[in-house]
């Protein structure tokens, strides 16, 4: 894991949307599309938090599917 991820374990919904260069509406759709298998957030005080390890695992699984 690189230094960027070692300091934080979770990303907010806004940070996830920025990471994938998508809109919040697209993130909302990704969360609900079971075919994508996108990691589900943990909700704390009405804020969505996505576990970085799960996002990385999802990215790797998507990369394997296109290789």
C-alpha distances in whole Angstrom, upper triangle without the diagonal:
4,7,8,7,7,10,11,11,14,15,19,21,22,18,17,21,20,16,18,21,24,26,26,29,27,24,27,28,24,24,28,28,27,27,24,22,20,18,21,20,21,24,25,28,28,25,22,19,16,13,10,9,13,12,10,12,15,14,13,16,18,17,19,22,22,22
4,5,6,6,9,11,12,14,15,19,21,21,17,17,20,18,15,18,20,23,26,26,29,27,24,27,29,25,26,29,29,29,29,25,24,22,20,23,22,23,25,26,29,29,25,23,20,17,15,12,12,15,14,11,14,17,15,15,19,20,18,20,23,24,23
4,5,5,7,9,12,14,15,18,21,20,17,17,20,18,16,19,21,24,26,26,29,28,25,28,30,27,27,31,31,31,31,28,26,24,22,24,22,23,25,25,28,28,24,23,19,18,16,13,13,17,16,14,17,19,18,18,22,23,22,24,27,27,27
4,6,7,8,10,12,12,15,17,17,13,14,17,15,12,16,18,20,22,22,26,24,22,25,27,24,24,28,28,29,29,25,24,21,20,21,20,21,23,23,25,25,21,20,17,15,14,11,12,15,14,13,16,18,16,17,21,21,21,23,26,26,26
4,6,6,7,9,10,13,16,16,12,13,16,15,12,15,18,20,22,22,25,23,20,23,25,22,22,25,26,26,27,23,22,19,17,18,17,18,20,20,23,23,20,18,14,12,10,7,9,12,11,10,13,15,14,16,19,19,19,22,24,25,25
4,6,7,10,12,16,19,19,16,16,20,19,16,19,22,24,26,25,28,27,24,26,28,25,24,28,29,29,29,26,24,21,19,20,19,19,21,21,24,25,21,20,16,15,12,10,10,14,14,13,15,18,17,18,21,22,22,24,27,27,27
4,7,10,11,14,18,18,15,16,19,18,16,20,22,24,25,24,28,27,24,26,28,26,25,29,30,30,31,27,26,23,20,21,19,19,20,19,22,23,19,18,15,15,13,11,12,16,16,15,18,20,20,21,24,25,25,27,29,30,30
4,6,8,11,14,15,12,13,17,16,14,18,20,21,22,21,24,24,20,22,25,23,21,25,26,27,28,25,23,20,17,17,15,15,16,16,18,19,16,15,11,11,9,8,10,13,13,13,16,18,18,19,22,23,23,26,28,29,29
4,7,10,13,15,12,13,16,17,15,17,20,21,22,21,23,23,19,21,23,21,19,23,24,24,25,22,20,17,14,14,12,12,14,14,17,18,15,13,9,8,6,6,8,10,11,11,14,15,16,18,20,21,22,24,26,27,28
4,7,10,12,9,10,13,14,13,15,18,18,19,17,20,19,16,17,20,18,16,20,21,21,23,20,18,15,12,12,9,9,11,11,14,15,11,9,6,5,4,5,8,10,10,11,14,14,15,18,19,20,22,24,25,26,28
4,7,8,6,6,10,10,9,12,14,15,15,14,17,16,13,15,18,16,15,18,20,21,22,19,18,14,12,12,9,10,12,12,14,14,10,8,5,5,7,7,10,11,9,12,14,14,15,18,19,19,21,23,24,25,27
4,5,5,6,9,10,10,13,14,14,13,11,14,15,11,13,16,15,14,17,19,20,22,19,18,15,13,12,9,10,10,10,12,11,7,6,5,6,9,10,14,13,12,15,17,16,17,20,21,21,23,26,26,27,29
4,5,5,6,9,10,11,12,11,10,8,11,11,8,9,12,12,11,14,16,18,20,17,16,13,12,11,8,10,10,12,13,11,8,6,6,7,11,12,15,14,12,15,17,16,16,20,21,20,22,25,25,25,28
4,5,5,6,9,10,10,10,9,7,11,11,9,11,14,14,13,17,19,21,22,19,19,15,15,14,12,14,13,14,15,13,10,9,9,10,13,13,17,16,14,17,19,18,18,21,22,21,23,26,26,26,29
4,5,5,6,9,10,10,11,10,14,13,11,13,16,15,15,18,20,21,22,19,19,15,14,15,12,14,15,15,17,15,12,10,9,9,12,11,14,14,12,14,17,16,15,19,20,20,21,24,25,25,27
4,5,5,6,8,8,10,9,12,11,8,11,13,11,11,15,16,18,19,15,15,11,11,12,10,13,14,16,18,16,12,10,9,8,10,9,13,12,9,11,14,13,12,16,17,16,18,21,21,21,24
4,5,5,6,5,6,6,9,8,6,10,12,10,12,15,16,18,19,15,16,13,13,14,13,16,16,18,19,17,14,12,12,11,14,13,16,15,12,14,17,15,14,18,19,17,18,22,22,22,24
4,5,5,6,8,9,12,11,10,13,15,14,15,18,19,21,22,18,19,15,16,17,16,18,19,20,21,19,16,14,14,13,15,14,17,17,13,15,18,16,15,18,20,18,19,23,23,22,24
4,6,8,10,11,14,12,11,14,16,14,15,18,19,20,20,17,17,14,14,16,15,18,19,20,22,21,17,15,14,12,13,11,14,14,10,11,14,13,11,15,17,15,16,19,20,19,21
4,6,9,11,13,10,9,13,13,11,13,16,16,18,18,14,15,12,13,15,15,19,20,22,24,22,19,16,15,13,15,13,15,14,10,12,14,12,10,14,15,13,14,17,18,17,19
4,7,10,12,10,10,13,14,13,15,18,18,20,20,17,18,15,17,18,18,21,22,24,25,23,19,17,17,16,18,16,19,18,14,15,18,16,14,17,19,16,17,21,20,19,22
4,7,8,6,7,10,11,10,13,15,15,18,18,15,17,14,15,16,16,20,20,22,23,21,18,16,16,15,18,17,20,18,15,17,19,16,15,18,19,16,18,21,21,20,23
4,5,5,6,9,10,11,13,15,15,19,19,17,18,15,17,17,16,19,19,21,22,19,16,15,16,16,19,19,22,20,17,19,21,19,18,22,22,20,21,25,24,23,26
4,5,5,6,9,10,11,13,14,17,19,16,17,14,15,14,14,16,16,18,18,15,13,12,14,14,17,18,21,19,16,19,21,18,18,22,22,20,23,26,25,25,28
4,5,5,6,9,10,11,12,16,17,15,17,14,16,15,15,18,17,20,20,17,15,14,16,16,19,20,23,20,18,21,22,19,20,23,23,21,23,26,25,25,28
4,5,5,6,9,10,10,14,14,12,14,12,14,14,15,18,18,21,22,19,17,15,16,15,18,19,21,18,16,18,20,16,16,20,20,17,20,22,21,21,24
4,5,5,6,9,10,13,14,11,12,9,11,11,11,14,15,18,19,16,14,11,12,11,15,15,17,15,13,16,17,14,14,18,18,16,19,21,20,21,24
4,6,5,7,9,12,14,12,13,10,12,10,11,14,14,17,18,14,13,11,13,13,16,17,20,17,15,18,19,16,17,21,20,18,22,24,23,23,27
4,5,5,6,10,11,10,12,10,12,12,13,16,17,20,21,18,17,14,16,15,18,19,21,18,16,19,19,16,17,20,19,17,20,22,20,21,25
4,5,5,8,9,7,8,6,9,9,11,15,16,20,21,18,17,14,15,13,15,16,17,14,12,15,16,12,13,16,15,13,17,19,17,18,21
4,6,8,10,8,8,6,7,6,8,12,13,16,19,16,14,11,12,11,13,15,16,13,12,15,15,12,14,17,16,15,19,20,19,21,24
4,6,9,9,9,8,10,9,11,14,15,19,20,17,17,14,16,14,17,19,20,16,15,19,18,15,17,20,18,17,21,22,20,22,25
4,5,6,7,8,11,11,14,17,18,22,24,21,20,17,18,16,18,19,20,16,15,18,17,14,16,18,16,14,18,19,17,19,22
4,5,5,7,10,10,14,17,19,22,25,22,21,18,18,16,18,19,19,15,15,18,16,13,15,17,15,14,18,18,16,18,22
4,6,8,12,13,16,20,22,25,28,25,24,21,21,18,19,20,20,16,15,17,16,12,14,16,13,12,15,16,13,15,18
4,5,9,11,14,18,20,24,26,24,22,18,18,15,17,17,17,13,12,14,13,9,11,13,10,9,13,14,12,13,17
4,6,9,12,15,18,22,24,22,21,17,16,13,14,15,14,11,10,13,11,8,10,12,10,10,13,14,13,15,18
4,6,9,13,15,19,22,19,17,14,13,10,11,12,12,9,8,11,10,7,9,12,10,10,13,15,14,16,19
4,7,10,13,16,19,17,15,11,10,7,8,9,10,6,6,10,9,7,10,12,12,12,15,17,17,19,21
4,7,9,13,16,14,13,9,9,7,9,11,12,9,9,13,13,11,14,16,15,16,19,20,20,22,25
4,6,9,12,11,9,5,5,5,7,10,12,10,10,14,14,13,15,18,18,18,21,23,23,25,27
4,7,10,9,8,6,5,6,8,12,13,12,13,16,17,16,18,21,21,22,24,26,26,28,30
4,7,6,5,5,6,9,11,15,17,15,16,19,20,19,21,24,24,25,27,29,29,31,33
4,5,5,7,7,11,13,16,18,17,18,21,22,22,24,27,27,27,30,32,32,34,36
4,5,8,10,14,16,19,22,21,21,24,26,25,27,30,30,30,33,35,35,37,39
4,7,10,13,16,19,21,20,20,24,25,24,25,29,29,29,31,33,33,35,37
4,6,10,13,15,18,17,17,20,22,21,22,26,26,26,28,31,31,32,34
4,7,10,13,15,14,13,17,18,17,19,22,22,22,25,27,27,28,31
4,7,9,12,11,11,14,16,15,17,20,20,21,23,25,26,27,29
4,6,9,8,7,11,12,12,13,16,17,17,19,21,22,24,26
4,6,5,6,9,10,11,13,15,16,17,19,20,22,23,25
4,5,5,6,9,10,10,12,14,15,16,18,20,21,23
4,5,5,6,9,10,11,12,14,15,17,19,20,21
4,5,5,6,9,10,10,12,14,15,17,19,20
4,5,5,6,9,10,11,12,14,15,17,19
4,5,5,6,9,10,10,12,14,16,17
4,5,5,6,9,10,11,13,15,15
4,5,5,6,9,10,11,13,15
4,5,5,6,9,10,11,12
4,5,5,6,9,10,11
4,5,5,6,9,10
4,5,5,7,9
4,5,5,6
4,5,5
4,6
4
